[in-house]
Amino acid sequence: MRYSACVDMLFVRETMDVARRIRLAKAAGLDAVEFWLWSNKDLGAIEDALNETGLTLAGIVAEPFAELTRSSDHDRFLDGLAKSLEVAQRLGTKVMIAQAGPELAGISRQRQHDALVEAMARSADVLRGSGVRLALEPLNTLVDHQGYFLPSTAEGLDIIDAVNRPEIAVLYDLYHSMVMGEDTATVLADRVDRIAHIHVADHPGRNQPGTGHLPLKTSLEWLFANGYDGFVGLEFKPTDETALALVETRAGLG
């Protein structure tokens, strides 16, 4: 497996310097890094660290966070998406991550679902020909993201299928999916090709694999056996120094 370190969560105890975290990821034998917001980071220093280490940037968040369930917020998101695409191309990543936004009171779920389809279709137009994909991320609403519109991986995949554009995909986070009680093989049957990126963490605690009870290794083995060939993003809170957490991660996942 090829691992990507989310440097907004890993190596945080070790240093406040994001570029230094990238170098620590290289020293730890990881294959890639990723991060959330780009607008609060020194992009020049990050670019230098990526060039120095040879690590791939596996993904960034498409800014700004927006209420994509509300059509009136789409223009603001699309303006930011164009700027995020410039950053993605500068740093060489092929994946940007989008979140759906909250479930809105007083508006039917179908109307909000349709608004998400519209947002993703318009996003595909922005990304056309770039080689960069936008990955819509379902999040759990039971522990971490109460009020989020899209806790269901199946509904996320239905949105991607409705758009039916190669620029639009799903980010499949095993932690969020399993907290919602989903079974990987069931929810992703025949649709693994819609996944642009994967995240893992264990439950309870959202710590490194091996600290909880989720069947992460079994699910990852199924995903790779059924066509996924990308990075496994390590997006967890280490219970100790990151190097020690990575030892436990590799022991748990292989």
N, C-alpha and C positions, 0 to 999 in steps of 0.2 A: 504494500500500500504506500501511496505517496501522501505524506502529511503536510498540511498547511497550518501554520501557527497564526491564530488571531492575536495580533500584538497589542490589541486593546484589552486583552485578558491574560495573555501569557507574558512572562518576564516583567510583569508590572512591579513585583516586589524588588526586582533586581535593579531597575533603572527607570527614570522618568523619560528618558530619551528614546523616542520611537526608532530612530535610526540605529541606535545601539541595540535595541531589542531585535531588529532584523539581523544584526551580526551575531547576536546570541542564538538566534534560531538556526543560523548556518552552523555555528559551532556545535549545536545540539544534534546536528545531522538531519534536520528537517529539509523538505524539498521546496517549500514555498511559504509565503506569508500572506496575510490579508489584514485589512483593518476596516473600521466603520467609516466615520466621517473623514473626508479629505480636507475640508475647509479649515480645520483647526490644527493642521499639521504642516511641518516644514517640508514641502514637496521636493525642494532641491536636495535636502539632506537625505530624504527617502530615496530619491532617484540615484544619488551617489551610492547609498548602501546597497541597493538592488544591483547596480552595475558591479560593485566591488565583490559581492558575494555570489552573483550569478543566480540568486533565487528568483523564482517566478512570483509575481504578485497574482494571487489566485482570485482576489475579488476586493471590491470596495462598495460602499453604500452609494446609491444614486441619490444625491441631494437635490432638493430638500425633502425631509419627511413631509408628507402631505396627506390630506384626507382624500384618497383616491376613490373612496366610496361616495364622494360629492363631486359632481361634474364641474361645479364652479371653481374647484381647486385645481383642475387639470392643467390649465395654462401655466400656472405658477410652477407646477411640477415639471412640465415639459421644458420650460425655459431653463430650469436647473439641470434637467437631464442633459441638455445640450452641453452645458458647462462641465458636467460630470464626465461626459463622453470625451471631452478634450483631455481631462485628467487621466482617464482610463487609457487612452491611446498614448499619452506621454509616458505613462509608467508601464505600459505593456500588458495590462490585464484584459482578459476576455469576458469577465463577468462583473456586472453591477447588480446590486441587490436592492429590491424595492419592497416596501411594506404597504399593506392595503390601507391602513388607517382604522379608525374606530367604527364600530357599529353605530349608526346615527339614529337618534330617537325620532320617531314620527315619520320615518321613511321606510317603506317596505324593504325586506331583504332582497327581493328580486330586483327592485330598482337599484339598490346599492351594488348587487352582483353585476347588473348591466353596466353600471358606471365603471366598475373595475375592468370589464371587458373593453369598454371604450378607451379607458386610460392606457391599457396595454396595447391596443391596436394603434393608437396615436404614438405611443412610445416606439413601436416597431418602425414607424415611418421615420422617426428621428434617427434610429440606429441602422437603417437600411444601408447595406454595403460596408459597414464599419468592421464587421467580424466580431462585434461585442454583443453579448446577450444580456438581457435584463431578466433577472430571476426573482419572481414573486415569492415571498416567504410566508407560509402559514406559521402562526405562533400559538402556543398553548394559552388558553384563557383560564386554566384552573389554578395555576401557581404564579406565573410571571406577568401575564398581559391581559388582565381582566378588561373586558370591554372591546377587545380587538375584534374586527369583523371576521377574520379568516383563520379560525383554528383548524379547519378541515383540509387535509391534504387532497382529498378527493375533489372538493370544490375548487381548490387551487388548480388542479389538473383540468377540471372542466373549463375553467376560465382560459387556460392556455390552449385547450382544444378549440374553444370558440373563436379565439383570435387566429389560430392556425398560421402562425408566422414563425420562421426559424429564429428570429431575433428575441422571442419571448419564451421563457422557460420557468421552471420551479426551482427554488432552493429547498431541498429536503433536509430538514433538521431532525435527526432521529430523536433527540431529546424532546423537542416540542411534540413531535408526532406520538411518541410513546407515552408521554404524560397525558395526552388526550385519549389514550387507550387504543391507539391504532396499531394494527399489525402490518409490518412493512410489506410482506409478500401479498397480502390481500389488497391494501390500498394502492399499491403500485403495479399490480398485475397488468402486464402488457403496455405499461406506460413509463418504463424506466428511461426511455430515450428523451422524455420531457425534462429530465433533471439536468441542470447546469452545474450544480455544486451541492456538496453535502456538509453538514455540521454534525458534530457529536459532543455529548456531555452525558454524565450519568445522573441518576435520580435515586434518592432525594439529594438536594444540595447543589445541583448543576456543577459538580466537581469532575475531576478526571475519571475516565473509564476505569472501572475496577473498584470504585468507592461506593457504588450503589448496586441496584438490582436489575438494571435494564439489560436485555440480551443484545447488546450492541454488536458483539463479534458475529453472532449468528445472522443478524440483519445485514451487516456489511458483506459478509460472505455471499448472502443471497443477492445483494445488489450487484456485486462484481460478477457473479455467475450469470446474471441476467442482463449484462451489457453496460453497466456503469464503468467508466474508465477514467474518471477525473480524480481530483484531490479529495482527501478527507480533511475537512477543516476542523481543527481543534479549537473549539469555542467554549472553554470551560474555565471555572475558577479553581486554580491549583490550591490544594490544601496545604502545600508546603512550597519550597522553592520549585520553580518550574522544572528544573532538570530532574528532580526527584519525581515530580508528577509525570514527566514523560517516560521515565522508566516503568512506572505503573501502567501508563497508557499502552506502551508497546507490549507489555506482558499480557494485558487484557485483550488487546485487539490483534496482536500478531504483526 
